[in-house]
Amino acid sequence: MDRASPAEQEPRPSLFSPYQMPRFRLAHRVVLAPMTRCRAPRAVPTPALAEYYAQRSTEGGLLISEGTIVSPTGPG
């Protein structure tokens, strides 16, 4: 099996280089995945939740927000 040496492989794009999505362009490739922070008691997002995402957002970046718990037994 022939394998190219690391020096012969195509260079990988930087995490900080732009990325074209089907409908929009990201300024970089750093993405925040959804995480359950449980900052939406009674299924209503709070100012603390908005602040949490505002602190982690970047211009031209992708941030995927969490779902809200819709049942009192949802958090476990």
C-alpha positions in Angstrom: 0.0 0.0 0.0 1.5 3.3 -1.1 1.1 6.2 1.4 2.3 9.7 0.9 4.7 11.0 3.5 3.4 13.9 5.7 5.4 16.3 3.7 3.7 15.1 0.4 0.1 15.3 1.7 -2.1 18.2 0.8 -1.9 21.0 3.4 -4.9 21.2 5.7 -6.7 24.5 6.1 -6.2 26.5 9.2 -8.9 26.5 11.9 -8.9 30.3 11.4 -9.4 30.2 7.7 -12.9 30.9 6.2 -15.3 28.1 5.3 -18.1 28.3 2.8 -21.4 26.7 4.0 -24.2 26.1 1.5 -26.1 29.3 2.5 -23.5 31.4 4.3 -19.8 31.8 4.9 -18.0 31.3 8.2 -15.1 33.6 9.0 -13.3 30.7 10.7 -13.8 27.0 11.4 -14.1 27.1 15.1 -17.7 25.9 16.0 -19.3 25.7 19.5 -21.3 22.6 19.7 -24.6 22.4 21.7 -24.2 21.7 25.4 -27.0 21.5 28.0 -26.3 24.2 30.6 -29.9 24.0 32.1 -30.2 27.8 32.1 -33.8 27.8 31.0 -35.9 26.9 34.1 -39.6 26.3 33.4 -38.6 26.0 29.6 -38.0 29.8 29.4 -34.5 31.0 28.4 -33.0 33.4 31.0 -30.7 36.5 30.7 -28.0 34.2 32.1 -28.4 31.9 29.1 -28.3 34.8 26.6 -25.1 36.1 28.4 -23.5 32.6 28.2 -23.9 32.5 24.4 -23.0 36.2 24.0 -19.7 35.5 25.8 -18.9 32.6 23.4 -20.0 34.1 20.1 -17.7 35.6 17.5 -18.4 37.6 14.4 -18.7 35.2 11.5 -18.6 32.1 13.6 -21.1 29.2 14.1 -22.7 28.6 17.5 -25.2 25.8 17.9 -27.5 26.5 20.9 -28.8 23.9 23.2 -32.4 22.6 23.3 -34.7 23.6 26.2 -36.0 21.2 28.7 -39.7 20.8 28.2 -40.4 18.4 31.0 -39.7 18.7 34.8 -38.0 15.3 34.6 -35.9 16.3 31.6 -32.7 17.3 33.5 -32.6 13.9 35.2 
